[in-house]
Each structure stands twice: as structure tokens, then as C-alpha cells.
Amino acid sequence: MDKSTSAHGLVARQPSDNPSIDDRKIKAAVEKNLSDAGVRIHLLNLVVSSGVVRIWGIVATPEEEVAARVAVECAPGVKEIRASIQVLPFYMRPFVRAS
């Protein structure tokens, strides 16, 4: 885990928040949607707090970025999405392992 990933996670979580059952259900639904859409979730980070989904990381293609955003939008209970998803340059894509 690099420093930016740690920082994103700390900022995304409110210090006094414990994940509610609803947040856990939302996260599980988002993860299932991402997997069903073929998004490589091992390259993404996901935090849900009070129905707000924060997702950041990298994807291999622009199509995968769109699929990730749609997967989050379609999960029941999502109130807001804060996404910072970067698409790898084309020359780096062969080095990304398939999910």
C-alpha cells in the first residue's frame, strides 16, 4: 500500500464512523456489481460511509472506467459517489494482470 492509498483511505473514513450494516451491504453490492461488470477490483480501493461511496485507483481501459462508475451508480443505497479513477496509458496495459 503506498502513501496516497493510505491517505485516501484516511480521508474517506470519518474518524468516529464505524461501518453500518447498510454501508456494508452497499459495499458488498458495489463489489458484486464491479465483479459482474468485469472490472479488475484488485486495482481499486473502495470505502462506503453513510451511503457515500468513495472509489479510487486505476483501470486498464476507458471502458473499464465507465463500467466501474456504472457499477457503483447501480448499487442500491448509494447516496453519493466520489470517484478518482485513472486509466492506465495504453503502453502499460499489457502489464496489468487479468482479475
MODELLER restraints for C-alpha pairs under 7 A, 6 or more apart:
rsr = mdl.restraints
at = mdl.atoms
rsr.add(forms.Gaussian(group=physical.xy_distance, feature=features.Distance(at['CA:12:A'], at['CA:47:A']), mean=6.61, stdev=0.5))
rsr.add(forms.Gaussian(group=physical.xy_distance, feature=features.Distance(at['CA:12:A'], at['CA:54:A']), mean=6.65, stdev=0.5))
rsr.add(forms.Gaussian(group=physical.xy_distance, feature=features.Distance(at['CA:13:A'], at['CA:49:A']), mean=6.76, stdev=0.5))
rsr.add(forms.Gaussian(group=physical.xy_distance, feature=features.Distance(at['CA:19:A'], at['CA:49:A']), mean=6.45, stdev=0.5))
rsr.add(forms.Gaussian(group=physical.xy_distance, feature=features.Distance(at['CA:23:A'], at['CA:48:A']), mean=5.67, stdev=0.5))
rsr.add(forms.Gaussian(group=physical.xy_distance, feature=features.Distance(at['CA:23:A'], at['CA:49:A']), mean=6.09, stdev=0.5))
rsr.add(forms.Gaussian(group=physical.xy_distance, feature=features.Distance(at['CA:23:A'], at['CA:50:A']), mean=6.36, stdev=0.5))
rsr.add(forms.Gaussian(group=physical.xy_distance, feature=features.Distance(at['CA:23:A'], at['CA:51:A']), mean=6.01, stdev=0.5))
rsr.add(forms.Gaussian(group=physical.xy_distance, feature=features.Distance(at['CA:26:A'], at['CA:75:A']), mean=6.57, stdev=0.5))
rsr.add(forms.Gaussian(group=physical.xy_distance, feature=features.Distance(at['CA:26:A'], at['CA:76:A']), mean=6.56, stdev=0.5))
rsr.add(forms.Gaussian(group=physical.xy_distance, feature=features.Distance(at['CA:26:A'], at['CA:77:A']), mean=6.10, stdev=0.5))
rsr.add(forms.Gaussian(group=physical.xy_distance, feature=features.Distance(at['CA:26:A'], at['CA:78:A']), mean=6.79, stdev=0.5))
rsr.add(forms.Gaussian(group=physical.xy_distance, feature=features.Distance(at['CA:27:A'], at['CA:48:A']), mean=6.17, stdev=0.5))
rsr.add(forms.Gaussian(group=physical.xy_distance, feature=features.Distance(at['CA:29:A'], at['CA:75:A']), mean=5.67, stdev=0.5))
rsr.add(forms.Gaussian(group=physical.xy_distance, feature=features.Distance(at['CA:30:A'], at['CA:71:A']), mean=6.27, stdev=0.5))
rsr.add(forms.Gaussian(group=physical.xy_distance, feature=features.Distance(at['CA:30:A'], at['CA:72:A']), mean=5.37, stdev=0.5))
rsr.add(forms.Gaussian(group=physical.xy_distance, feature=features.Distance(at['CA:30:A'], at['CA:75:A']), mean=5.53, stdev=0.5))
rsr.add(forms.Gaussian(group=physical.xy_distance, feature=features.Distance(at['CA:33:A'], at['CA:71:A']), mean=5.02, stdev=0.5))
rsr.add(forms.Gaussian(group=physical.xy_distance, feature=features.Distance(at['CA:34:A'], at['CA:41:A']), mean=6.85, stdev=0.5))
rsr.add(forms.Gaussian(group=physical.xy_distance, feature=features.Distance(at['CA:34:A'], at['CA:68:A']), mean=5.96, stdev=0.5))
rsr.add(forms.Gaussian(group=physical.xy_distance, feature=features.Distance(at['CA:34:A'], at['CA:71:A']), mean=5.45, stdev=0.5))
rsr.add(forms.Gaussian(group=physical.xy_distance, feature=features.Distance(at['CA:35:A'], at['CA:41:A']), mean=6.99, stdev=0.5))
rsr.add(forms.Gaussian(group=physical.xy_distance, feature=features.Distance(at['CA:37:A'], at['CA:67:A']), mean=6.32, stdev=0.5))
rsr.add(forms.Gaussian(group=physical.xy_distance, feature=features.Distance(at['CA:39:A'], at['CA:64:A']), mean=5.95, stdev=0.5))
rsr.add(forms.Gaussian(group=physical.xy_distance, feature=features.Distance(at['CA:39:A'], at['CA:67:A']), mean=6.95, stdev=0.5))
rsr.add(forms.Gaussian(group=physical.xy_distance, feature=features.Distance(at['CA:39:A'], at['CA:68:A']), mean=6.33, stdev=0.5))
rsr.add(forms.Gaussian(group=physical.xy_distance, feature=features.Distance(at['CA:40:A'], at['CA:98:A']), mean=6.97, stdev=0.5))
rsr.add(forms.Gaussian(group=physical.xy_distance, feature=features.Distance(at['CA:40:A'], at['CA:99:A']), mean=4.93, stdev=0.5))
rsr.add(forms.Gaussian(group=physical.xy_distance, feature=features.Distance(at['CA:42:A'], at['CA:99:A']), mean=7.00, stdev=0.5))
rsr.add(forms.Gaussian(group=physical.xy_distance, feature=features.Distance(at['CA:43:A'], at['CA:57:A']), mean=5.87, stdev=0.5))
rsr.add(forms.Gaussian(group=physical.xy_distance, feature=features.Distance(at['CA:43:A'], at['CA:58:A']), mean=5.64, stdev=0.5))
rsr.add(forms.Gaussian(group=physical.xy_distance, feature=features.Distance(at['CA:43:A'], at['CA:59:A']), mean=6.72, stdev=0.5))
rsr.add(forms.Gaussian(group=physical.xy_distance, feature=features.Distance(at['CA:44:A'], at['CA:55:A']), mean=6.84, stdev=0.5))
rsr.add(forms.Gaussian(group=physical.xy_distance, feature=features.Distance(at['CA:44:A'], at['CA:56:A']), mean=5.68, stdev=0.5))
rsr.add(forms.Gaussian(group=physical.xy_distance, feature=features.Distance(at['CA:44:A'], at['CA:57:A']), mean=4.38, stdev=0.5))
rsr.add(forms.Gaussian(group=physical.xy_distance, feature=features.Distance(at['CA:44:A'], at['CA:58:A']), mean=6.13, stdev=0.5))
rsr.add(forms.Gaussian(group=physical.xy_distance, feature=features.Distance(at['CA:45:A'], at['CA:55:A']), mean=5.58, stdev=0.5))
rsr.add(forms.Gaussian(group=physical.xy_distance, feature=features.Distance(at['CA:45:A'], at['CA:56:A']), mean=5.34, stdev=0.5))
rsr.add(forms.Gaussian(group=physical.xy_distance, feature=features.Distance(at['CA:45:A'], at['CA:57:A']), mean=6.00, stdev=0.5))
rsr.add(forms.Gaussian(group=physical.xy_distance, feature=features.Distance(at['CA:46:A'], at['CA:54:A']), mean=5.77, stdev=0.5))
rsr.add(forms.Gaussian(group=physical.xy_distance, feature=features.Distance(at['CA:46:A'], at['CA:55:A']), mean=4.59, stdev=0.5))
rsr.add(forms.Gaussian(group=physical.xy_distance, feature=features.Distance(at['CA:46:A'], at['CA:56:A']), mean=6.78, stdev=0.5))
rsr.add(forms.Gaussian(group=physical.xy_distance, feature=features.Distance(at['CA:47:A'], at['CA:53:A']), mean=5.91, stdev=0.5))
rsr.add(forms.Gaussian(group=physical.xy_distance, feature=features.Distance(at['CA:47:A'], at['CA:54:A']), mean=5.23, stdev=0.5))
rsr.add(forms.Gaussian(group=physical.xy_distance, feature=features.Distance(at['CA:47:A'], at['CA:55:A']), mean=6.58, stdev=0.5))
rsr.add(forms.Gaussian(group=physical.xy_distance, feature=features.Distance(at['CA:48:A'], at['CA:54:A']), mean=6.26, stdev=0.5))
rsr.add(forms.Gaussian(group=physical.xy_distance, feature=features.Distance(at['CA:51:A'], at['CA:77:A']), mean=6.20, stdev=0.5))
rsr.add(forms.Gaussian(group=physical.xy_distance, feature=features.Distance(at['CA:51:A'], at['CA:78:A']), mean=5.04, stdev=0.5))
rsr.add(forms.Gaussian(group=physical.xy_distance, feature=features.Distance(at['CA:51:A'], at['CA:79:A']), mean=5.12, stdev=0.5))
rsr.add(forms.Gaussian(group=physical.xy_distance, feature=features.Distance(at['CA:51:A'], at['CA:80:A']), mean=6.77, stdev=0.5))
rsr.add(forms.Gaussian(group=physical.xy_distance, feature=features.Distance(at['CA:52:A'], at['CA:78:A']), mean=6.21, stdev=0.5))
rsr.add(forms.Gaussian(group=physical.xy_distance, feature=features.Distance(at['CA:52:A'], at['CA:79:A']), mean=5.57, stdev=0.5))
rsr.add(forms.Gaussian(group=physical.xy_distance, feature=features.Distance(at['CA:52:A'], at['CA:80:A']), mean=4.71, stdev=0.5))
rsr.add(forms.Gaussian(group=physical.xy_distance, feature=features.Distance(at['CA:52:A'], at['CA:81:A']), mean=5.89, stdev=0.5))
rsr.add(forms.Gaussian(group=physical.xy_distance, feature=features.Distance(at['CA:53:A'], at['CA:78:A']), mean=6.74, stdev=0.5))
rsr.add(forms.Gaussian(group=physical.xy_distance, feature=features.Distance(at['CA:53:A'], at['CA:80:A']), mean=6.20, stdev=0.5))
rsr.add(forms.Gaussian(group=physical.xy_distance, feature=features.Distance(at['CA:53:A'], at['CA:81:A']), mean=4.90, stdev=0.5))
rsr.add(forms.Gaussian(group=physical.xy_distance, feature=features.Distance(at['CA:53:A'], at['CA:82:A']), mean=6.13, stdev=0.5))
rsr.add(forms.Gaussian(group=physical.xy_distance, feature=features.Distance(at['CA:54:A'], at['CA:81:A']), mean=6.02, stdev=0.5))
rsr.add(forms.Gaussian(group=physical.xy_distance, feature=features.Distance(at['CA:54:A'], at['CA:82:A']), mean=4.71, stdev=0.5))
rsr.add(forms.Gaussian(group=physical.xy_distance, feature=features.Distance(at['CA:54:A'], at['CA:83:A']), mean=5.77, stdev=0.5))
rsr.add(forms.Gaussian(group=physical.xy_distance, feature=features.Distance(at['CA:55:A'], at['CA:82:A']), mean=6.40, stdev=0.5))
rsr.add(forms.Gaussian(group=physical.xy_distance, feature=features.Distance(at['CA:55:A'], at['CA:83:A']), mean=4.88, stdev=0.5))
rsr.add(forms.Gaussian(group=physical.xy_distance, feature=features.Distance(at['CA:55:A'], at['CA:84:A']), mean=6.34, stdev=0.5))
rsr.add(forms.Gaussian(group=physical.xy_distance, feature=features.Distance(at['CA:56:A'], at['CA:83:A']), mean=5.69, stdev=0.5))
rsr.add(forms.Gaussian(group=physical.xy_distance, feature=features.Distance(at['CA:56:A'], at['CA:84:A']), mean=4.53, stdev=0.5))
rsr.add(forms.Gaussian(group=physical.xy_distance, feature=features.Distance(at['CA:56:A'], at['CA:85:A']), mean=4.97, stdev=0.5))
rsr.add(forms.Gaussian(group=physical.xy_distance, feature=features.Distance(at['CA:57:A'], at['CA:84:A']), mean=6.68, stdev=0.5))
rsr.add(forms.Gaussian(group=physical.xy_distance, feature=features.Distance(at['CA:57:A'], at['CA:85:A']), mean=5.12, stdev=0.5))
rsr.add(forms.Gaussian(group=physical.xy_distance, feature=features.Distance(at['CA:57:A'], at['CA:86:A']), mean=6.28, stdev=0.5))
rsr.add(forms.Gaussian(group=physical.xy_distance, feature=features.Distance(at['CA:58:A'], at['CA:85:A']), mean=5.47, stdev=0.5))
rsr.add(forms.Gaussian(group=physical.xy_distance, feature=features.Distance(at['CA:58:A'], at['CA:86:A']), mean=4.71, stdev=0.5))
rsr.add(forms.Gaussian(group=physical.xy_distance, feature=features.Distance(at['CA:58:A'], at['CA:87:A']), mean=5.69, stdev=0.5))
rsr.add(forms.Gaussian(group=physical.xy_distance, feature=features.Distance(at['CA:58:A'], at['CA:88:A']), mean=6.56, stdev=0.5))
rsr.add(forms.Gaussian(group=physical.xy_distance, feature=features.Distance(at['CA:59:A'], at['CA:65:A']), mean=6.14, stdev=0.5))
rsr.add(forms.Gaussian(group=physical.xy_distance, feature=features.Distance(at['CA:59:A'], at['CA:86:A']), mean=6.28, stdev=0.5))
rsr.add(forms.Gaussian(group=physical.xy_distance, feature=features.Distance(at['CA:59:A'], at['CA:87:A']), mean=5.05, stdev=0.5))
rsr.add(forms.Gaussian(group=physical.xy_distance, feature=features.Distance(at['CA:59:A'], at['CA:88:A']), mean=6.18, stdev=0.5))
rsr.add(forms.Gaussian(group=physical.xy_distance, feature=features.Distance(at['CA:60:A'], at['CA:87:A']), mean=5.69, stdev=0.5))
rsr.add(forms.Gaussian(group=physical.xy_distance, feature=features.Distance(at['CA:60:A'], at['CA:88:A']), mean=5.20, stdev=0.5))
rsr.add(forms.Gaussian(group=physical.xy_distance, feature=features.Distance(at['CA:60:A'], at['CA:93:A']), mean=5.66, stdev=0.5))
rsr.add(forms.Gaussian(group=physical.xy_distance, feature=features.Distance(at['CA:61:A'], at['CA:87:A']), mean=5.74, stdev=0.5))
rsr.add(forms.Gaussian(group=physical.xy_distance, feature=features.Distance(at['CA:61:A'], at['CA:88:A']), mean=6.76, stdev=0.5))
rsr.add(forms.Gaussian(group=physical.xy_distance, feature=features.Distance(at['CA:62:A'], at['CA:87:A']), mean=6.13, stdev=0.5))
rsr.add(forms.Gaussian(group=physical.xy_distance, feature=features.Distance(at['CA:65:A'], at['CA:85:A']), mean=6.77, stdev=0.5))
rsr.add(forms.Gaussian(group=physical.xy_distance, feature=features.Distance(at['CA:65:A'], at['CA:87:A']), mean=6.98, stdev=0.5))
